[in-house]
Structure formats: C-alpha cells, structure tokens
Amino acid sequence: MAEYEADTEQLMRRVYLGVREDSLDSQDVVALACELLDWFHHTDAALEVVERNPAEVPQAEMTVLARRILDDVGFDPGFDLAPERLETLRAALRVVARDLPTRGIEGEPEIEILEDWFPVGAGVRLAGGERLNWDGPILPNMCDDSAMALTSLAILIQE
C-alpha cells in the first residue's frame, strides 16, 4: 500500500507540474489514471483517459482531463509545487504584522513551513523565537487567495 501511495503521489506531482508548466506528458496522465483505476478510484476522467488512444487526444484536452483527475482525487500541490501560495501568505503576514507592536510584540515575524505536521502547513515564528501554531498550521490551500490567507493568519495570531 505504501508503495502504491508513493508511486501515485509521484505521478500526481509530475502531472501537476506538467499542467502548470505546459509540458504535460500524456503518458504520465495515462499512468496516473491506470494507477487510480487499479486501486478502485473510478472517476469519469480516469476512465476516459484509459479508454482513448493518447496519441489521438489533443494536448489541450489531455490537460483538461489531467486537471479533472487531480481535482477528483483531491490533489493539493502544497507550498513546494505552488510557491505562489507561500508568497501570498508572506504578503498577508506583512499586513498583519503592522498591528503586532500595539500588542507589545516587536521584531519581524516569519512564516515557517511545518514539515513535522501532517499535512504540511505553515506557522508563524516571532522574532523572539516563539512559534505560533497552537491550533494547527495554515494549510497551503488556505493561501490560494489573499483574503483567506490574511484571515487565517489573523486568527492564528489572535489565538
């Protein structure tokens, strides 16, 4: 089971990067669809990918199918494959940090990736070294837009 999860995760990462960088390899999409079907993840997109000849599927259509498969399985690229999320969170921290001196908190806080949590998320480390993540980390998908990132940080810091 662990081997399946590692193989599937690797394929999802490759497919995501291929979609993101406009360099999608249709064979990766087919391999991912096959892996998912082997483990009873029967989605319409996965079935369509394996039922068609990849050489006859236009690149734009394969990209749409790949996105659907990733959505169907709930793939989240995290901060490492979607670094713009981390940048959104850092920008939100700059806004929230303006109010910290009014509470006696001095120095520049930093975003800290919390690799020891599952799923991997982010917390805030104050200049004095105190880590703010008591209620759990800010998850990468909470940083897809600036309002959500700002709200998540404000709640984390307020707690």
Backbone as CSV, one residue per row, in Angstrom:
resi,resn,N_x,N_y,N_z,CA_x,CA_y,CA_z,C_x,C_y,C_z
1,MET,0.820,-1.188,0.000,0.000,0.000,0.000,0.870,1.259,0.000
2,ALA,1.937,1.240,0.803,2.823,2.403,0.869,3.486,2.650,-0.483
3,GLU,3.840,1.568,-1.173,4.462,1.714,-2.493,3.478,2.334,-3.483
4,TYR,2.233,1.872,-3.431,1.197,2.453,-4.296,1.050,3.939,-4.033
5,GLU,0.962,4.318,-2.753,0.788,5.723,-2.407,1.968,6.555,-2.879
6,ALA,3.175,6.047,-2.732,4.365,6.779,-3.179,4.378,6.918,-4.698
7,ASP,4.063,5.840,-5.411,4.026,5.902,-6.877,2.950,6.858,-7.356
8,THR,1.785,6.771,-6.746,0.670,7.628,-7.147,0.976,9.086,-6.849
9,GLU,1.544,9.351,-5.692,1.912,10.726,-5.336,2.923,11.288,-6.329
10,GLN,3.904,10.491,-6.688,4.917,10.921,-7.659,4.275,11.235,-9.010
11,LEU,3.372,10.383,-9.444,2.672,10.623,-10.711,1.815,11.883,-10.633
12,MET,1.108,12.068,-9.534,0.279,13.272,-9.385,1.141,14.526,-9.427
13,ARG,2.287,14.470,-8.789,3.196,15.628,-8.794,3.686,15.914,-10.218
14,ARG,4.057,14.861,-10.956,4.525,15.054,-12.337,3.417,15.616,-13.220
15,VAL,2.216,15.070,-13.066,1.086,15.552,-13.872,0.783,17.007,-13.513
16,TYR,0.761,17.325,-12.234,0.503,18.708,-11.815,1.536,19.653,-12.419
17,LEU,2.813,19.297,-12.289,3.868,20.157,-12.846,3.746,20.265,-14.365
18,GLY,3.389,19.173,-15.025,3.200,19.212,-16.466,2.086,20.163,-16.866
19,VAL,0.992,20.128,-16.119,-0.118,21.055,-16.380,0.334,22.482,-16.109
20,ARG,0.973,22.689,-14.992,1.402,24.027,-14.566,2.415,24.645,-15.534
21,GLU,3.347,23.831,-15.994,4.432,24.335,-16.828,4.166,24.149,-18.318
22,ASP,2.962,23.716,-18.661,2.572,23.496,-20.055,3.542,22.534,-20.748
23,SER,3.901,21.476,-20.023,4.803,20.461,-20.572,4.280,19.065,-20.229
24,LEU,2.969,18.926,-20.248,2.326,17.690,-19.832,2.685,16.538,-20.756
25,ASP,3.097,15.428,-20.162,3.374,14.192,-20.891,2.129,13.328,-20.768
26,SER,1.467,13.064,-21.880,0.218,12.302,-21.832,0.429,10.907,-21.241
27,GLN,1.623,10.362,-21.376,1.895,9.042,-20.788,1.829,9.086,-19.261
28,ASP,2.217,10.214,-18.666,2.088,10.364,-17.218,0.616,10.372,-16.808
29,VAL,-0.225,11.019,-17.610,-1.656,11.074,-17.312,-2.248,9.668,-17.408
30,VAL,-1.863,8.929,-18.442,-2.348,7.556,-18.615,-1.878,6.691,-17.443
31,ALA,-0.611,6.804,-17.070,-0.077,6.021,-15.954,-0.818,6.348,-14.653
32,LEU,-1.092,7.634,-14.422,-1.821,8.033,-13.222,-3.236,7.469,-13.246
33,ALA,-3.904,7.579,-14.380,-5.263,7.039,-14.495,-5.267,5.532,-14.231
34,CYS,-4.296,4.826,-14.768,-4.208,3.373,-14.548,-3.980,3.048,-13.078
35,GLU,-3.073,3.772,-12.434,-2.816,3.561,-11.004,-4.092,3.769,-10.197
36,LEU,-4.804,4.836,-10.498,-6.023,5.125,-9.754,-7.074,4.047,-9.970
37,LEU,-7.229,3.624,-11.217,-8.216,2.588,-11.512,-7.844,1.253,-10.876
38,ASP,-6.552,0.963,-10.833,-6.100,-0.271,-10.185,-6.505,-0.314,-8.716
39,TRP,-6.621,0.863,-8.107,-6.968,0.934,-6.689,-8.392,1.455,-6.489
40,PHE,-9.228,1.225,-7.497,-10.669,1.463,-7.403,-11.068,2.931,-7.270
41,HIS,-10.240,3.811,-7.789,-10.610,5.223,-7.887,-11.199,5.441,-9.282
42,HIS,-12.405,4.999,-9.474,-13.042,5.069,-10.789,-13.721,6.425,-10.947
43,THR,-13.072,7.304,-11.671,-13.662,8.600,-11.971,-13.881,8.678,-13.473
44,ASP,-14.787,9.539,-13.872,-15.075,9.685,-15.300,-13.826,10.078,-16.089
45,ALA,-13.038,10.992,-15.531,-11.844,11.458,-16.244,-10.817,10.336,-16.387
46,ALA,-10.597,9.575,-15.322,-9.632,8.467,-15.382,-10.085,7.418,-16.398
47,LEU,-11.361,7.103,-16.378,-11.886,6.136,-17.348,-11.723,6.638,-18.780
48,GLU,-12.002,7.914,-18.997,-11.874,8.466,-20.345,-10.433,8.414,-20.831
49,VAL,-9.488,8.695,-19.950,-8.074,8.676,-20.335,-7.659,7.284,-20.786
50,VAL,-8.059,6.248,-20.054,-7.608,4.900,-20.412,-8.380,4.302,-21.582
51,GLU,-9.553,4.832,-21.858,-10.350,4.305,-22.966,-9.945,4.892,-24.320
52,ARG,-9.170,5.963,-24.293,-8.797,6.625,-25.543,-7.325,6.409,-25.858
53,ASN,-7.005,6.527,-27.121,-5.613,6.458,-27.554,-4.979,7.817,-27.268
54,PRO,-3.982,7.878,-26.394,-3.398,9.177,-26.031,-2.850,9.946,-27.234
55,ALA,-2.415,9.246,-28.261,-1.876,9.924,-29.449,-2.965,10.683,-30.199
56,GLU,-4.224,10.314,-29.956,-5.328,10.965,-30.656,-6.034,12.034,-29.817
57,VAL,-5.566,12.234,-28.598,-6.166,13.243,-27.722,-5.340,14.532,-27.833
58,PRO,-5.966,15.622,-28.281,-5.231,16.895,-28.371,-4.661,17.301,-26.997
59,GLN,-3.539,17.965,-27.026,-2.848,18.357,-25.784,-3.764,19.164,-24.857
60,ALA,-4.528,20.084,-25.406,-5.420,20.903,-24.577,-6.465,20.038,-23.881
61,GLU,-6.982,19.053,-24.580,-7.978,18.161,-23.991,-7.351,17.261,-22.928
62,MET,-6.135,16.787,-23.180,-5.445,15.964,-22.192,-5.171,16.782,-20.930
63,THR,-4.867,18.046,-21.103,-4.631,18.927,-19.956,-5.901,19.065,-19.124
64,VAL,-7.040,19.222,-19.786,-8.318,19.308,-19.073,-8.595,18.009,-18.319
65,LEU,-8.358,16.875,-18.966,-8.552,15.583,-18.307,-7.616,15.428,-17.104
66,ALA,-6.380,15.846,-17.273,-5.410,15.763,-16.170,-5.874,16.609,-14.989
67,ARG,-6.339,17.813,-15.253,-6.847,18.677,-14.168,-8.034,18.017,-13.463
68,ARG,-8.918,17.428,-14.248,-10.091,16.768,-13.662,-9.675,15.607,-12.765
69,ILE,-8.700,14.823,-13.227,-8.220,13.704,-12.413,-7.639,14.222,-11.100
70,LEU,-6.801,15.239,-11.172,-6.197,15.797,-9.958,-7.271,16.340,-9.015
71,ASP,-8.271,16.999,-9.578,-9.375,17.501,-8.755,-10.158,16.353,-8.130
72,ASP,-10.416,15.322,-8.930,-11.198,14.177,-8.441,-10.539,13.490,-7.246
73,VAL,-9.219,13.427,-7.238,-8.520,12.755,-6.138,-8.137,13.721,-5.019
74,GLY,-8.455,14.996,-5.198,-8.164,15.982,-4.159,-6.693,16.306,-4.020
75,PHE,-5.962,16.243,-5.122,-4.520,16.532,-5.058,-4.298,17.988,-4.672
76,ASP,-3.442,18.199,-3.693,-3.054,19.540,-3.274,-1.548,19.669,-3.451
77,PRO,-1.102,20.613,-4.274,0.330,20.730,-4.546,1.149,21.296,-3.393
78,GLY,0.507,21.724,-2.342,1.252,22.241,-1.199,1.967,23.546,-1.514
79,PHE,2.949,23.860,-0.694,3.738,25.067,-0.902,4.891,24.808,-1.864
80,ASP,5.391,23.568,-1.892,6.580,23.307,-2.695,6.297,23.354,-4.194
81,LEU,5.148,22.848,-4.643,4.833,22.881,-6.075,4.054,24.124,-6.481
82,ALA,3.527,24.838,-5.503,2.789,26.081,-5.776,3.363,27.187,-4.888
83,PRO,4.588,27.626,-5.191,5.259,28.597,-4.323,4.544,29.948,-4.234
84,GLU,3.653,30.228,-5.162,2.906,31.482,-5.085,2.022,31.514,-3.842
85,ARG,1.632,30.350,-3.343,0.848,30.294,-2.111,1.658,30.827,-0.935
86,LEU,2.906,30.447,-0.875,3.778,30.921,0.199,3.993,32.425,0.084
87,GLU,4.125,32.907,-1.128,4.289,34.339,-1.336,3.030,35.099,-0.906
88,THR,1.852,34.534,-1.192,0.592,35.137,-0.755,0.547,35.197,0.768
89,LEU,0.986,34.135,1.422,0.993,34.088,2.882,1.979,35.100,3.460
90,ARG,3.130,35.223,2.850,4.115,36.218,3.325,3.591,37.642,3.168
91,ALA,2.899,37.906,2.062,2.312,39.237,1.855,1.244,39.507,2.915
92,ALA,0.443,38.496,3.237,-0.577,38.648,4.276,0.078,38.908,5.636
93,LEU,1.182,38.231,5.905,1.880,38.440,7.176,2.389,39.877,7.292
94,ARG,2.853,40.449,6.197,3.310,41.845,6.244,2.175,42.772,6.671
95,VAL,0.958,42.475,6.236,-0.200,43.292,6.614,-0.527,43.082,8.092
96,VAL,-0.636,41.830,8.508,-0.997,41.509,9.889,0.073,42.002,10.861
97,ALA,1.326,41.923,10.461,2.440,42.284,11.350,2.424,43.760,11.734
98,ARG,1.741,44.584,10.954,1.672,46.020,11.287,1.019,46.251,12.646
99,ASP,0.119,45.360,13.058,-0.598,45.530,14.318,0.114,44.908,15.514
100,LEU,1.123,44.111,15.278,1.778,43.417,16.387,2.391,44.347,17.424
101,PRO,3.040,45.463,17.043,3.610,46.351,18.059,2.561,46.912,19.030
102,THR,1.304,47.028,18.595,0.263,47.518,19.509,-0.018,46.519,20.625
103,ARG,0.406,45.283,20.447,0.244,44.234,21.467,1.565,43.918,22.165
104,GLY,2.565,44.770,21.929,3.847,44.585,22.593,4.747,43.552,21.944
105,ILE,4.419,43.168,20.722,5.229,42.172,20.015,6.138,42.918,19.056
106,GLU,7.413,42.850,19.303,8.385,43.574,18.490,9.119,42.624,17.540
107,GLY,9.721,43.195,16.519,10.512,42.420,15.570,9.675,41.903,14.419
108,GLU,10.374,41.390,13.432,9.724,40.886,12.219,9.372,39.410,12.363
109,PRO,8.090,39.078,12.314,7.720,37.659,12.332,8.023,37.026,10.978
110,GLU,8.141,35.700,10.966,8.435,34.985,9.719,7.481,33.814,9.559
111,ILE,7.205,33.493,8.311,6.449,32.291,8.005,7.400,31.110,8.114
112,GLU,6.936,30.057,8.741,7.753,28.864,8.919,6.966,27.663,8.376
113,ILE,7.571,26.934,7.447,6.944,25.724,6.933,7.099,24.632,7.991
114,LEU,5.992,24.004,8.328,5.971,22.997,9.389,5.965,21.607,8.772
115,GLU,7.149,21.132,8.462,7.321,19.818,7.832,6.927,18.675,8.762
116,ASP,6.942,18.924,10.066,6.648,17.867,11.019,5.148,17.669,11.259
117,TRP,4.317,18.447,10.586,2.864,18.299,10.684,2.353,17.524,9.488
118,PHE,1.200,16.888,9.662,0.529,16.288,8.520,-0.898,16.781,8.505
119,PRO,-1.309,17.370,7.409,-0.473,17.676,6.261,0.453,18.850,6.560
120,VAL,1.479,18.963,5.751,2.447,20.043,5.912,1.720,21.369,5.786
121,GLY,2.022,22.275,6.675,1.398,23.592,6.652,2.412,24.645,7.047
122,ALA,1.906,25.788,7.446,2.775,26.902,7.825,2.319,27.476,9.154
123,GLY,3.288,27.999,9.861,3.024,28.701,11.108,3.792,30.009,11.083
124,VAL,3.771,30.703,12.185,4.487,31.972,12.300,5.472,31.842,13.447
125,ARG,6.670,32.312,13.194,7.679,32.370,14.254,7.963,33.851,14.512
126,LEU,7.757,34.249,15.767,8.013,35.631,16.145,9.515,35.874,16.244
127,ALA,9.900,37.130,16.233,11.324,37.481,16.273,12.016,36.896,17.500
128,GLY,11.288,36.760,18.601,11.856,36.205,19.828,11.957,34.692,19.824
129,GLY,11.497,34.053,18.752,11.599,32.607,18.628,10.318,31.847,18.923
130,GLU,9.307,32.521,19.481,8.053,31.834,19.803,7.339,31.409,18.518
131,ARG,6.870,30.190,18.536,6.178,29.613,17.376,4.662,29.739,17.606
132,LEU,3.964,30.273,16.618,2.518,30.416,16.701,1.873,29.397,15.764
133,ASN,1.353,28.344,16.333,0.649,27.328,15.548,-0.134,26.399,16.467
134,TRP,-0.610,26.922,17.571,-1.245,26.089,18.586,-2.470,25.349,18.068
135,ASP,-3.251,25.981,17.252,-4.468,25.345,16.737,-4.217,24.612,15.428
136,GLY,-2.976,24.394,15.098,-2.637,23.721,13.847,-2.127,24.718,12.832
137,PRO,-1.527,24.205,11.793,-0.904,25.078,10.798,-1.928,25.682,9.825
138,ILE,-1.463,26.659,9.103,-2.225,27.204,7.977,-1.919,26.290,6.800
139,LEU,-2.948,25.712,6.232,-2.757,24.767,5.138,-2.523,25.506,3.822
140,PRO,-1.786,24.895,2.911,-1.482,25.549,1.640,-2.722,26.027,0.876
141,ASN,-3.790,25.223,0.881,-4.967,25.639,0.114,-5.679,26.842,0.731
142,MET,-5.300,27.221,1.952,-5.847,28.422,2.576,-5.153,29.674,2.035
143,CYS,-4.169,29.473,1.179,-3.384,30.591,0.651,-3.598,30.784,-0.843
144,ASP,-4.697,30.236,-1.353,-4.985,30.416,-2.777,-5.473,31.826,-3.089
145,ASP,-5.993,32.507,-2.089,-6.331,33.917,-2.306,-5.909,34.717,-1.077
146,SER,-5.651,35.981,-1.299,-5.068,36.815,-0.250,-6.024,37.022,0.925
147,ALA,-7.332,37.098,0.672,-8.281,37.305,1.773,-8.281,36.114,2.728
148,MET,-8.265,34.917,2.184,-8.247,33.721,3.035,-6.928,33.628,3.796
149,ALA,-5.826,33.922,3.128,-4.519,33.884,3.802,-4.480,34.903,4.940
150,LEU,-4.961,36.093,4.679,-4.978,37.150,5.688,-5.857,36.759,6.878
151,THR,-7.033,36.233,6.598,-7.940,35.798,7.655,-7.326,34.678,8.478
152,SER,-6.730,33.701,7.810,-6.109,32.574,8.511,-4.986,33.042,9.433
153,LEU,-4.180,33.960,8.945,-3.081,34.489,9.768,-3.608,35.283,10.944
154,ALA,-4.602,36.121,10.710,-5.160,36.928,11.793,-5.702,36.048,12.913
155,ILE,-6.404,34.978,12.535,-6.947,34.046,13.529,-5.814,33.346,14.266
156,LEU,-4.822,32.878,13.552,-3.695,32.185,14.171,-2.984,33.089,15.166
157,ILE,-2.732,34.318,14.781,-2.009,35.244,15.659,-2.873,35.668,16.841
158,GLN,-4.159,35.869,16.604,-5.057,36.240,17.696,-5.125,35.153,18.751
159,GLU,-5.152,33.891,18.306,-5.204,32.781,19.262,-3.967,32.784,20.123
